[in-house]
Amino acid sequence: MTQLVPFTSADTARLAEALDQAVADGATPGGVIALGTLGEPPRFLKTGRVAEELGDAAPGPDTVYDIASLTKVVATWPLTCQAFDAEVLVRTAPVRDFLPWVEGPVPSGEATIEQLLTHTAGLKASTRLDHYRGTETPLHELLCREPLEAEPGTHRYINRGYILLGLALAHAHGRPLDELGRTLWDDLGMSGTTYGPVTRGPQVAPTEQRIPGAPRIWGQAHDDNAALLGGVAGHAGVFSTARDLARYAEYLIDPASRLHGWLRTSMLPFVPIETGLDRGLSWIVAPGGIAYHHGFTGTSLYLNPTAGRYLTILTNAVYHGEARKKIAPLRALALKTITAT
C-alpha cells in the first residue's frame, strides 16, 4: 500500500548542499539529482560542469551519463522480469537452458537465473573477458565451462552472472540485447536511454582518462568488459539521463504499473550482504522498505515504493578516478533522505 510522503524543502536543501560540496571537494565535475513522489513532476538539482573539456557547460535533466552497473536494474532486471511473465525464462532453471547448447560439463552454466540475479551462483568473481580475446569459441560457452569459485548460496557481487543473463535474454528472444532494451525504454517514454556508444558532445558526460595524454573515455562504456562486448552487456553499457531515470523510477513505484509487482517481489530479502543490507532480485534491500543500486561511474537509484518516493544521482565522479569513496557522503545522505518518513 502506497501512502505518499513528499520530500520536504529541508530534504531538497540538504541534498543540493551535499551535491555542491561533492563538486567543491573535487569528487565530480558536476552532477544532477532527480527526486520526486508518485504523480508529481520530478525536481532536479544540478551543479558544476559536465566536464572541464566543455568549459562552462552545465549538467541538466537531459545530460547523458554512463550509468554503469545501474544497467543491471534499468535493463537486465526489467527484461528478465518480463521474460518470466512471458515464460521465455524460468526463474529456477539453469541458465544453460536458455543459451545455445554446449556439450559436456558446464559448471557455471548450471547456475539458475535466480542465482545470477541475486549474485549467489558462486561464479568466478574477477571478470576479465580480455583473457578470451582471440578465441573463436562463443562467449557463452567459455563462461559456462568455467569452474565455480565458491559454493552457491553465498552473496558475492559478480558481473559475469549478468553478462550471462544478457546473453540468455538475447538468445531466448532471438533479438540483440540492445534491441530488447530499446523496446522497453520506448514503451516507457525513455528516449534518452540507450546502450552505447553515443555521439560525443556537450550533452554527454565524459568519464575517465586512464592514460595521461590519451583520449578520455567519452560516449563509450567505461566498463572494460562491456566495451569488449561492443558496449552492449547485461552488467553495464547503458547511458541515461536524470529525466529518464525519474520517469523509470516513478513507473516502478506506481502500483498500477506492470513491473510494480516484480519490484515488490524483488525487494524480498534473498541473501544477506552485510548487517542491515540484503540482496533481493538484483536490488539491494535496506531497512525502511528501500531498494537501491549503484553504478561505478558515480550513479545511484533509490526507491521507496511504500512512501511513493524515488531519488536518483547522476555524476561522472569516475572522471577523477575511482568514484565510490569520493561520493560516499552524498550517497549516504540520499539513502537517509529516501528512507525518512
Residue frames relative to the residue before (quaternion, step in Angstrom):
aa qw qx qy qz dx dy dz
M 1.0000 0.0000 0.0000 0.0000 0.00 0.00 0.00
T 0.2616 -0.7820 0.5509 0.1286 3.57 -0.83 1.01
Q 0.0033 0.7582 -0.6517 0.0206 3.55 -0.92 0.99
L 0.3595 -0.7981 0.4380 0.2051 3.54 -0.12 1.34
V 0.0357 -0.7577 0.6516 -0.0048 3.53 -1.01 0.96
P 0.2321 -0.8128 0.5158 0.1393 3.61 -0.01 1.23
F 0.5426 -0.5704 0.4990 0.3621 3.54 -1.26 0.42
T 0.3854 -0.7173 0.5323 0.2317 3.56 -1.06 0.72
S 0.6460 -0.4970 0.3929 0.4258 3.56 -1.26 0.21
A 0.6139 0.5398 -0.3452 0.4611 3.58 1.13 -0.63
D 0.5976 0.5518 -0.3494 0.4650 3.60 1.06 -0.75
T 0.6882 0.4940 -0.2778 0.4529 3.53 0.81 -1.06
A 0.6571 0.5196 -0.3112 0.4487 3.58 0.95 -0.89
R 0.6590 0.5041 -0.3159 0.4602 3.60 0.94 -0.82
L 0.6608 0.5023 -0.3105 0.4632 3.57 0.94 -0.84
A 0.6429 0.5159 -0.3212 0.4663 3.58 0.98 -0.85
E 0.6517 0.5108 -0.3136 0.4647 3.58 0.99 -0.82
A 0.6621 0.5050 -0.3057 0.4617 3.58 0.97 -0.85
L 0.6379 0.5070 -0.3259 0.4794 3.59 1.03 -0.74
D 0.6313 0.5182 -0.3247 0.4770 3.60 0.98 -0.81
Q 0.6634 0.5153 -0.3052 0.4485 3.57 0.96 -0.90
A 0.6160 0.5488 -0.3450 0.4476 3.59 1.03 -0.76
V 0.6629 0.4775 -0.3031 0.4907 3.57 1.01 -0.78
A 0.6537 0.5216 -0.3138 0.4495 3.59 0.94 -0.88
D 0.6922 0.4707 -0.2670 0.4775 3.59 1.09 -0.72
G 0.5127 -0.6649 0.4109 0.3553 3.58 1.25 -0.08
A 0.3838 0.7393 -0.4779 0.2789 3.57 1.21 0.36
T 0.7898 -0.0216 0.0578 0.6102 3.58 1.11 -0.68
P 0.5564 -0.6031 0.4324 0.3739 3.63 -1.06 0.56
G 0.7687 -0.1772 0.1607 0.5932 3.57 1.08 -0.74
G 0.0178 -0.8177 0.5749 0.0248 3.55 -1.23 -0.15
V 0.2746 -0.7350 0.6022 0.1476 3.49 -1.39 0.25
I 0.1202 -0.7435 0.6526 0.0828 3.55 -1.09 0.80
A 0.0952 -0.7490 0.6519 0.0703 3.56 -1.04 0.82
L 0.0832 0.7872 -0.6071 0.0697 3.56 -0.89 0.91
G 0.1741 0.7933 -0.5686 0.1303 3.52 -1.14 0.60
T 0.3580 -0.6826 0.5883 0.2447 3.48 -1.42 -0.02
L 0.6939 -0.5106 0.3271 0.3883 3.51 -1.23 0.62
G 0.8294 0.2350 -0.1846 0.4719 3.56 -0.89 0.98
E 0.6895 0.4247 -0.2734 0.5191 3.58 1.29 -0.10
P 0.5624 -0.5865 0.4383 0.3843 3.63 -1.08 0.57
P 0.5112 -0.6475 0.4589 0.3301 3.60 -1.01 0.70
R 0.3062 -0.6929 0.6119 0.2274 3.52 -1.32 0.41
F 0.1966 -0.7875 0.5777 0.0863 3.56 -0.99 0.86
L 0.1190 -0.7548 0.6433 0.0472 3.53 -0.93 1.02
K 0.0580 0.8195 -0.5634 0.0869 3.59 -0.69 0.98
T 0.0452 0.7962 -0.6001 0.0628 3.52 -1.14 0.68
G 0.7639 0.4055 -0.2695 0.4236 3.54 -1.31 0.25
R 0.5482 -0.5780 0.4893 0.3548 3.50 -1.29 -0.57
V 0.5954 -0.5460 0.4339 0.3989 3.57 -1.21 0.40
A 0.7484 -0.2325 0.1890 0.5916 3.56 0.97 -0.92
E 0.6307 -0.5478 0.3900 0.3872 3.55 -1.19 0.50
E 0.6278 0.5630 -0.3363 0.4194 3.59 1.04 -0.76
L 0.7265 0.4467 -0.2247 0.4713 3.56 1.19 -0.59
G 0.5297 -0.6688 0.3982 0.3369 3.55 1.20 0.46
D 0.8126 -0.2528 0.2055 0.4833 3.53 -0.91 -0.98
A 0.3304 0.7523 -0.5123 0.2497 3.62 1.22 0.20
A 0.2171 -0.8068 0.5435 0.0816 3.57 -0.61 1.17
P 0.4833 -0.6527 0.4887 0.3187 3.59 -1.07 0.66
G 0.0346 -0.7983 0.6013 0.0050 3.53 -1.22 0.52
P 0.7845 -0.3529 0.2224 0.4588 3.61 -1.26 -0.10
D 0.7625 0.3607 -0.1962 0.5000 3.59 1.13 -0.58
T 0.3832 0.6889 -0.5119 0.3413 3.59 1.20 0.38
V 0.3451 -0.7609 0.5235 0.1674 3.56 -0.86 1.02
Y 0.0659 -0.7983 0.5986 -0.0116 3.55 -0.80 1.13
D 0.4610 -0.6029 0.5703 0.3142 3.53 -1.25 0.57
I 0.1937 -0.8364 0.5042 0.0931 3.60 -0.36 1.20
A 0.3672 -0.7843 0.4579 0.2008 3.59 1.32 0.22
S 0.8623 -0.1035 0.0668 0.4911 3.61 -0.82 -0.96
L 0.4483 0.6229 -0.4962 0.4058 3.60 1.18 0.17
T 0.4408 0.6751 -0.4430 0.3921 3.57 1.33 -0.21
K 0.6152 0.5821 -0.3479 0.4022 3.59 1.00 -0.80
V 0.7910 0.2997 -0.1565 0.5099 3.60 0.97 -0.85
V 0.6632 0.4729 -0.3112 0.4896 3.60 1.26 -0.15
A 0.7633 0.2689 -0.1623 0.5645 3.60 1.22 -0.40
T 0.7891 0.3818 -0.2207 0.4275 3.58 0.30 -1.24
W 0.6731 0.5001 -0.3135 0.4455 3.60 0.85 -0.89
P 0.7098 0.4303 -0.3098 0.4638 3.67 0.67 -0.87
L 0.6362 0.5198 -0.3393 0.4582 3.60 1.02 -0.72
T 0.6425 0.5114 -0.3228 0.4707 3.58 1.04 -0.73
C 0.6389 0.5148 -0.3271 0.4688 3.60 0.98 -0.80
Q 0.6388 0.5066 -0.3206 0.4822 3.57 0.98 -0.78
A 0.6517 0.5145 -0.3122 0.4616 3.58 1.02 -0.80
F 0.5926 0.5389 -0.3625 0.4765 3.60 1.11 -0.59
D 0.6722 0.5061 -0.2978 0.4510 3.56 0.86 -0.98
A 0.7185 0.4267 -0.2347 0.4966 3.58 1.04 -0.81
E 0.3932 -0.7389 0.4478 0.3145 3.59 1.36 -0.04
V 0.3410 0.7177 -0.5139 0.3233 3.54 1.11 0.81
L 0.7467 0.1467 -0.0988 0.6413 3.55 1.22 -0.68
V 0.2396 -0.7425 0.6085 0.1446 3.55 -1.26 0.52
R 0.5239 -0.7037 0.3878 0.2828 3.54 -0.64 1.20
T 0.7819 0.3541 -0.1737 0.4828 3.60 0.89 -0.91
A 0.5522 0.6182 -0.3923 0.3988 3.61 1.26 0.07
P 0.5560 -0.6051 0.4382 0.3642 3.61 -1.13 0.54
V 0.5835 -0.6094 0.4077 0.3494 3.54 -1.07 0.75
R 0.5561 0.6213 -0.3979 0.3827 3.63 1.09 -0.55
D 0.6023 0.5871 -0.3540 0.4089 3.60 1.15 -0.61
F 0.7555 0.3712 -0.1903 0.5052 3.60 1.18 -0.48
L 0.6175 0.4870 -0.3365 0.5180 3.53 1.31 0.50
P 0.6436 -0.4820 0.3805 0.4569 3.63 -1.14 0.27
W 0.5946 -0.6276 0.3766 0.3328 3.56 -0.96 0.91
V 0.1057 -0.7646 0.6345 0.0394 3.52 -1.09 0.88
E 0.3776 -0.7319 0.5239 0.2176 3.57 -0.78 1.02
G 0.8028 0.3328 -0.2286 0.4388 3.53 -1.18 0.59
P 0.7533 -0.3900 0.2758 0.4520 3.56 -1.33 -0.08
V 0.0018 -0.7760 0.6304 -0.0201 3.56 -1.03 0.87
P 0.1897 -0.8400 0.4937 0.1215 3.62 0.41 1.18
S 0.7217 0.4188 -0.2595 0.4862 3.58 0.83 -0.91
G 0.6086 0.5671 -0.3446 0.4350 3.57 1.18 -0.48
E 0.6009 0.5630 -0.3592 0.4393 3.59 1.27 -0.27
A 0.4579 0.6747 -0.4558 0.3568 3.61 1.24 -0.14
T 0.4031 -0.7164 0.5129 0.2472 3.57 -0.90 0.87
I 0.6538 -0.4958 0.3911 0.4169 3.53 -1.27 0.37
E 0.6414 0.5307 -0.3163 0.4548 3.57 0.99 -0.83
Q 0.6571 0.5044 -0.3161 0.4625 3.59 0.94 -0.83
L 0.6417 0.5113 -0.3290 0.4675 3.57 1.02 -0.73
L 0.6498 0.5247 -0.3131 0.4522 3.58 0.96 -0.85
T 0.7714 0.3768 -0.1752 0.4819 3.57 0.98 -0.88
H 0.4317 -0.7208 0.4461 0.3083 3.61 1.27 0.15
T 0.5208 0.6351 -0.4121 0.3945 3.57 1.00 0.84
A 0.4236 0.7533 -0.4285 0.2636 3.61 1.22 0.27
G 0.4278 -0.7117 0.4629 0.3103 3.60 1.17 -0.41
L 0.3506 0.7505 -0.4933 0.2657 3.60 1.21 0.39
K 0.6669 -0.4616 0.3862 0.4394 3.55 -1.32 0.19
A 0.4287 -0.7429 0.4607 0.2280 3.55 -0.85 0.99
S 0.7098 0.4346 -0.2614 0.4888 3.58 0.96 -0.80
T 0.1450 -0.8030 0.5753 0.0568 3.57 -0.61 1.15
R 0.1247 0.7856 -0.5870 0.1503 3.58 -0.33 1.29
L 0.1143 -0.8322 0.5407 0.0453 3.55 0.28 1.25
D 0.5336 0.6255 -0.4165 0.3881 3.59 1.20 -0.33
H 0.5638 0.5972 -0.3846 0.4214 3.58 1.22 -0.41
Y 0.7034 0.4376 -0.2546 0.4990 3.58 1.22 -0.46
R 0.3939 0.7323 -0.4801 0.2795 3.57 1.25 0.06
G 0.7781 0.3340 -0.2580 0.4653 3.57 -0.98 0.88
T 0.6067 0.5472 -0.3713 0.4411 3.60 1.19 -0.24
E 0.3899 -0.7187 0.5257 0.2346 3.55 -1.15 0.64
T 0.4863 0.6567 -0.4379 0.3748 3.59 1.26 -0.05
P 0.5135 -0.6557 0.4445 0.3298 3.63 -0.82 0.89
L 0.6018 -0.6058 0.3869 0.3481 3.56 -1.05 0.81
H 0.6398 0.5321 -0.3536 0.4272 3.61 0.88 -0.81
E 0.6513 0.5071 -0.3214 0.4641 3.59 1.03 -0.74
L 0.6352 0.5283 -0.3297 0.4569 3.58 0.95 -0.83
L 0.6922 0.4756 -0.2775 0.4665 3.58 0.90 -0.93
C 0.6720 0.5058 -0.3056 0.4463 3.58 0.91 -0.87
R 0.6765 0.5007 -0.2964 0.4514 3.60 1.04 -0.69
E 0.5124 0.6596 -0.4296 0.3431 3.60 1.15 -0.32
P 0.4676 -0.6588 0.4999 0.3122 3.61 -1.04 0.69
L 0.5398 -0.5872 0.4807 0.3643 3.54 -1.22 0.44
E 0.3361 -0.7492 0.5404 0.1834 3.53 -1.17 0.63
A 0.7845 0.1205 -0.0614 0.6052 3.58 1.27 -0.34
E 0.6039 -0.5397 0.4356 0.3927 3.54 -1.29 0.34
P 0.4827 -0.6625 0.4755 0.3193 3.63 -0.81 0.89
G 0.6469 0.5191 -0.3952 0.3948 3.53 -1.11 0.78
T 0.6782 0.4405 -0.2857 0.5141 3.57 1.19 -0.47
H 0.4581 -0.6937 0.4821 0.2766 3.58 -0.97 0.82
R 0.1649 0.7250 -0.6570 0.1245 3.54 -0.94 1.04
Y 0.3781 -0.7465 0.5004 0.2221 3.56 -0.54 1.18
I 0.0593 0.8262 -0.5424 0.1404 3.56 -0.41 1.29
N 0.3763 -0.7507 0.5033 0.2040 3.58 -0.74 1.07
R 0.6272 0.5821 -0.3640 0.3678 3.60 0.94 -0.81
G 0.5748 0.5806 -0.3882 0.4263 3.63 1.11 -0.48
Y 0.6914 0.4512 -0.2735 0.4935 3.57 1.03 -0.77
I 0.5524 0.5545 -0.3996 0.4772 3.56 1.19 -0.38
L 0.6535 0.5008 -0.3038 0.4795 3.58 0.96 -0.86
L 0.6357 0.5216 -0.3344 0.4604 3.60 0.98 -0.79
G 0.6492 0.5134 -0.3217 0.4598 3.59 0.96 -0.80
L 0.6490 0.5007 -0.3132 0.4797 3.57 1.01 -0.80
A 0.6543 0.5126 -0.3131 0.4594 3.60 1.00 -0.81
L 0.6346 0.5243 -0.3345 0.4589 3.60 0.96 -0.80
A 0.6719 0.4993 -0.3014 0.4565 3.57 0.89 -0.92
H 0.6891 0.4751 -0.2911 0.4633 3.58 0.89 -0.90
A 0.6753 0.5094 -0.3081 0.4354 3.58 0.86 -0.92
H 0.7218 0.4122 -0.2384 0.5023 3.59 1.08 -0.72
G 0.3538 -0.7364 0.4977 0.2913 3.56 1.19 -0.48
R 0.6491 0.4543 -0.3145 0.5229 3.58 1.19 0.61
P 0.5610 -0.6038 0.4320 0.3661 3.62 -1.04 0.62
L 0.6228 -0.5807 0.3823 0.3588 3.54 -1.13 0.68
D 0.6571 0.5085 -0.3338 0.4452 3.61 0.94 -0.75
E 0.6188 0.5190 -0.3486 0.4756 3.61 1.12 -0.55
L 0.6273 0.5223 -0.3349 0.4707 3.58 1.00 -0.76
G 0.6505 0.5095 -0.3086 0.4713 3.56 0.99 -0.83
R 0.6443 0.5354 -0.3259 0.4382 3.57 0.92 -0.91
T 0.6460 0.5152 -0.3183 0.4646 3.59 0.98 -0.83
L 0.6409 0.5257 -0.3140 0.4629 3.58 0.95 -0.91
W 0.7360 0.4386 -0.2516 0.4501 3.58 0.70 -1.07
D 0.6035 0.5380 -0.3641 0.4625 3.60 1.07 -0.62
D 0.6374 0.5367 -0.3257 0.4468 3.59 0.97 -0.83
L 0.7330 0.4046 -0.2185 0.5013 3.58 1.12 -0.69
G 0.5079 -0.6736 0.4094 0.3474 3.58 1.25 0.07
M 0.4450 0.6903 -0.4467 0.3549 3.58 1.21 0.55
S 0.0327 -0.8667 0.4978 -0.0038 3.55 0.53 1.20
G 0.6844 0.4864 -0.2878 0.4607 3.60 1.20 -0.38
T 0.6073 0.5492 -0.3396 0.4628 3.57 1.31 0.12
T 0.1862 0.7816 -0.5670 0.1814 3.57 -0.80 1.01
Y 0.4779 -0.5646 0.5581 0.3760 3.49 -1.32 0.16
G 0.4760 -0.6720 0.4916 0.2832 3.54 -1.12 0.70
P 0.5459 -0.0330 -0.7923 -0.2705 1.42 -2.47 -0.05
V 0.2561 -0.7337 0.6075 0.1644 3.54 -1.28 0.50
T 0.5978 -0.5953 0.4075 0.3497 3.56 -1.17 0.61
R 0.4719 -0.6700 0.4959 0.2873 3.56 -0.88 0.92
G 0.2969 0.7367 -0.5756 0.1942 3.53 -1.17 0.64
P 0.7177 -0.4723 0.2953 0.4179 3.59 -1.25 0.14
Q 0.6668 0.4796 -0.3109 0.4783 3.59 1.23 -0.24
V 0.6590 0.4509 -0.3028 0.5204 3.60 1.30 0.10
A 0.3322 -0.7706 0.5144 0.1767 3.58 -0.66 1.13
P 0.3617 -0.7160 0.5492 0.2344 3.63 -0.75 0.98
T 0.3279 -0.7320 0.5537 0.2239 3.57 -1.22 0.35
E 0.8668 -0.1811 0.1314 0.4457 3.58 -0.70 -1.04
Q 0.2419 -0.6921 0.6532 0.1894 3.51 -1.30 0.55
R 0.2060 -0.8467 0.4821 0.0911 3.55 -0.12 1.29
I 0.7707 0.2139 -0.1164 0.5888 3.58 1.13 -0.63
P 0.4779 -0.6781 0.4660 0.3077 3.62 -0.67 1.02
G 0.7980 0.2598 -0.2167 0.4987 3.54 -0.86 1.00
A 0.6230 0.5249 -0.3447 0.4665 3.59 1.23 -0.33
P 0.6300 -0.5289 0.3845 0.4190 3.61 -1.17 0.36
R 0.4780 -0.6423 0.5232 0.2919 3.54 -1.16 0.70
I 0.5126 -0.6016 0.5011 0.3525 3.59 -1.13 0.60
W 0.1387 0.8014 -0.5511 0.1869 3.55 -0.57 1.16
G 0.8318 0.0946 -0.1080 0.5361 3.56 -0.42 1.23
Q 0.6874 0.3813 -0.2734 0.5544 3.56 1.33 0.00
A 0.6539 -0.5350 0.3560 0.3993 3.57 -1.16 0.54
H 0.4205 -0.6978 0.5261 0.2438 3.55 -0.91 0.95
D 0.6346 0.5332 -0.3261 0.4546 3.58 1.06 -0.74
D 0.4881 -0.7057 0.4357 0.2720 3.57 -0.70 1.12
N 0.6983 0.4813 -0.2885 0.4444 3.57 0.86 -0.93
A 0.6181 0.5114 -0.3427 0.4889 3.57 1.08 -0.67
A 0.6376 0.5289 -0.3303 0.4524 3.58 0.99 -0.81
L 0.6484 0.5165 -0.3169 0.4609 3.61 1.01 -0.79
L 0.6892 0.4378 -0.2691 0.5107 3.57 1.21 -0.49
G 0.6221 -0.5749 0.3331 0.4142 3.57 1.21 0.44
G 0.6506 -0.5355 0.3084 0.4414 3.58 1.25 0.33
V 0.6914 0.4339 -0.2650 0.5133 3.59 1.28 -0.08
A 0.2699 0.7526 -0.5510 0.2391 3.57 -0.40 1.24
G 0.6043 -0.6004 0.3985 0.3399 3.54 -1.25 0.38
H 0.7215 0.4560 -0.2414 0.4619 3.57 1.19 -0.47
A 0.7936 -0.0133 0.0582 0.6055 3.61 1.15 -0.54
G 0.5188 0.6697 -0.4528 0.2779 3.54 -1.32 0.17
V 0.6092 0.5650 -0.3565 0.4273 3.60 1.23 -0.28
F 0.1948 -0.7324 0.6426 0.1126 3.53 -1.23 0.73
S 0.0687 0.8084 -0.5809 0.0654 3.58 -1.00 0.75
T 0.4011 -0.6921 0.5539 0.2310 3.53 -1.40 0.04
A 0.6386 -0.5149 0.4016 0.4072 3.55 -1.27 0.33
R 0.6325 0.5367 -0.3397 0.4433 3.59 0.99 -0.76
D 0.6851 0.4811 -0.2890 0.4644 3.58 0.91 -0.90
L 0.6739 0.4886 -0.3138 0.4569 3.60 0.90 -0.83
A 0.5945 0.5333 -0.3652 0.4784 3.60 1.14 -0.55
R 0.6442 0.5160 -0.3154 0.4683 3.58 0.97 -0.83
Y 0.6613 0.5046 -0.2949 0.4701 3.56 0.96 -0.92
A 0.6626 0.5120 -0.3103 0.4500 3.58 0.87 -0.92
E 0.6606 0.4969 -0.3190 0.4637 3.57 0.91 -0.85
Y 0.6127 0.5423 -0.3472 0.4582 3.57 1.04 -0.71
L 0.6800 0.5045 -0.3039 0.4368 3.59 0.86 -0.92
I 0.7362 0.4170 -0.2507 0.4704 3.62 0.91 -0.80
D 0.5241 0.6244 -0.4125 0.4066 3.60 1.27 -0.06
P 0.4220 -0.7301 0.4709 0.2591 3.64 -0.54 1.09
A 0.6604 0.5179 -0.3136 0.4441 3.60 1.17 -0.44
S 0.5728 0.6189 -0.3864 0.3736 3.61 1.19 -0.26
R 0.6064 -0.6004 0.3976 0.3372 3.54 -1.21 0.59
L 0.7194 0.4281 -0.2565 0.4831 3.59 1.13 -0.50
H 0.4497 0.7113 -0.4553 0.2908 3.60 1.22 -0.14
G 0.6424 0.5272 -0.3275 0.4496 3.58 0.97 -0.81
W 0.6602 0.4904 -0.3063 0.4794 3.54 1.03 -0.77
L 0.5929 0.5436 -0.3742 0.4614 3.59 1.09 -0.60
R 0.6599 0.5001 -0.3120 0.4660 3.58 0.88 -0.90
T 0.6488 0.5044 -0.3128 0.4763 3.58 0.96 -0.84
S 0.6916 0.4995 -0.2722 0.4451 3.55 0.96 -0.91
M 0.6469 0.5137 -0.3111 0.4699 3.57 1.26 -0.33
L 0.4755 0.6277 -0.4664 0.4030 3.59 1.24 0.10
P 0.4754 -0.6853 0.4565 0.3098 3.64 -0.69 0.97
F 0.1790 -0.8023 0.5648 0.0724 3.56 -0.77 1.08
V 0.7885 -0.0807 0.0963 0.6021 3.58 0.96 -0.89
P 0.4941 -0.6586 0.4654 0.3249 3.61 -0.98 0.72
I 0.2811 -0.7125 0.6156 0.1856 3.54 -1.20 0.68
E 0.7177 -0.2139 0.1895 0.6350 3.51 0.93 -1.07
T 0.7280 -0.4027 0.2870 0.4748 3.58 -1.24 0.07
G 0.8324 0.2013 -0.1696 0.4878 3.55 -0.74 1.09
L 0.7457 0.3023 -0.2030 0.5580 3.58 1.24 -0.15
D 0.0760 -0.7794 0.6214 0.0255 3.54 -1.07 0.84
R 0.3714 -0.6674 0.5843 0.2743 3.52 -1.34 0.23
G 0.1885 -0.7273 0.6474 0.1283 3.51 -1.01 0.90
L 0.7062 -0.3096 0.3010 0.5611 3.57 -0.99 -0.81
S 0.8347 -0.0510 -0.0624 0.5448 3.56 -0.28 1.36
W 0.7634 0.4211 -0.2223 0.4365 3.59 0.63 -1.11
I 0.4068 -0.6121 0.6063 0.3039 3.53 -1.35 0.41
V 0.1950 -0.7874 0.5799 0.0760 3.55 -0.90 0.98
A 0.0854 -0.8107 0.5791 -0.0063 3.57 -0.69 1.15
P 0.6502 -0.5044 0.3794 0.4229 3.61 -1.20 0.38
G 0.7266 0.4028 -0.3179 0.4568 3.53 -1.16 0.69
G 0.5551 -0.6388 0.3872 0.3660 3.57 1.25 0.27
I 0.4254 0.7072 -0.4477 0.3441 3.57 1.06 0.83
A 0.0870 -0.7397 0.6633 0.0728 3.54 -1.17 0.74
Y 0.1286 0.8006 -0.5789 0.0857 3.57 -0.92 0.82
H 0.0817 -0.7632 0.6381 0.0612 3.53 -1.38 0.21
H 0.2666 -0.7558 0.5785 0.1519 3.56 -1.20 0.60
G 0.2306 -0.7201 0.6289 0.1811 3.52 -1.39 0.27
F 0.5952 -0.6350 0.3693 0.3258 3.57 -0.94 0.96
T 0.6490 0.5551 -0.3208 0.4096 3.59 1.05 -0.71
G 0.6417 -0.5141 0.3299 0.4638 3.60 1.25 -0.32
T 0.5243 0.6207 -0.4006 0.4235 3.55 1.13 0.74
S 0.0086 -0.7882 0.6153 -0.0074 3.57 -1.20 0.56
L 0.0899 -0.7642 0.6362 0.0556 3.54 -1.28 0.55
Y 0.0650 -0.8063 0.5872 -0.0293 3.57 -0.77 1.15
L 0.0787 -0.7948 0.6016 0.0119 3.56 -1.00 0.90
N 0.0210 -0.7475 0.6638 0.0164 3.55 -1.12 0.79
P 0.1594 -0.8514 0.4901 0.0973 3.60 0.31 1.22
T 0.6177 0.5563 -0.3599 0.4236 3.61 1.03 -0.65
A 0.7402 0.3589 -0.2057 0.5300 3.58 1.03 -0.78
G 0.4390 -0.7191 0.4406 0.3100 3.59 1.29 -0.01
R 0.5024 0.6639 -0.4003 0.3830 3.57 1.16 0.65
Y 0.0210 0.7639 -0.6443 -0.0297 3.52 -1.27 0.51
L 0.0260 -0.7736 0.6331 0.0003 3.54 -1.27 0.48
T 0.0029 0.7963 -0.6049 0.0054 3.56 -0.94 0.84
I 0.2040 -0.7578 0.6118 0.0990 3.54 -1.11 0.79
L 0.0130 -0.7736 0.6335 0.0023 3.56 -0.92 0.95
T 0.1697 0.7429 -0.6334 0.1345 3.54 -0.72 1.16
N 0.3060 -0.6871 0.6082 0.2537 3.52 -1.36 0.13
A 0.0308 0.8556 -0.5136 0.0560 3.55 0.91 1.03
V 0.5950 0.5660 -0.3728 0.4320 3.60 1.13 -0.47
Y 0.3862 0.7175 -0.4624 0.3496 3.57 1.34 -0.04
H 0.7642 0.3174 -0.1644 0.5368 3.57 1.07 -0.80
G 0.7287 -0.3615 0.2332 0.5328 3.59 1.21 0.33
E 0.8101 -0.2378 0.1753 0.5064 3.57 -1.24 -0.41
A 0.3161 -0.8353 0.4361 0.1100 3.54 -0.61 1.21
R 0.5726 0.6770 -0.3879 0.2516 3.57 0.99 -0.79
K 0.7036 0.4505 -0.2843 0.4703 3.60 0.85 -0.91
K 0.6437 0.5705 -0.3260 0.3922 3.57 1.00 -0.80
I 0.7865 0.2706 -0.1630 0.5306 3.59 0.95 -0.77
A 0.2853 0.7867 -0.5016 0.2193 3.60 1.22 0.36
P 0.6581 0.4996 -0.3481 0.4428 3.66 0.85 -0.73
L 0.6376 0.5185 -0.3269 0.4666 3.59 1.01 -0.77
R 0.6658 0.4929 -0.3043 0.4702 3.57 0.93 -0.86
A 0.6367 0.5284 -0.3317 0.4531 3.59 0.97 -0.79
L 0.6570 0.4931 -0.3093 0.4790 3.58 0.98 -0.81
A 0.6265 0.5409 -0.3405 0.4461 3.59 0.99 -0.78
L 0.6612 0.4948 -0.3071 0.4729 3.59 0.95 -0.88
K 0.6492 0.5090 -0.3144 0.4697 3.59 0.96 -0.83
T 0.6816 0.5023 -0.2882 0.4474 3.57 0.94 -0.89
I 0.6714 0.4908 -0.3090 0.4613 3.60 0.91 -0.87
T 0.6657 0.5205 -0.2969 0.4448 3.58 1.16 -0.65
A 0.6109 0.6003 -0.3613 0.3687 3.59 0.98 -0.81
T 0.0478 -0.7943 0.6056 0.0036 3.56 -1.02 0.85
